[in-house]
């Protein structure tokens, strides 16, 4: 089982996105794994749920 303890809410001066409790990771993964959506966005698909979790937690570091 993957530990999500290292992931945290995204914080800025005016915004907080607590994606662990407010977003359905499986639904986000389905969108990011969709080849048609990836092609339209000019990115690669996420191969698995940990890759999607990494993208959500580090959007600037991911493609």
Secondary structure, 3 states (H helix, E strand, C coil): CCCCCCCCCEECCCCEECHHHHCCHHHHHHHHHCHHHHHHHCCCCCCCHHHHHHHHHCCCCCC
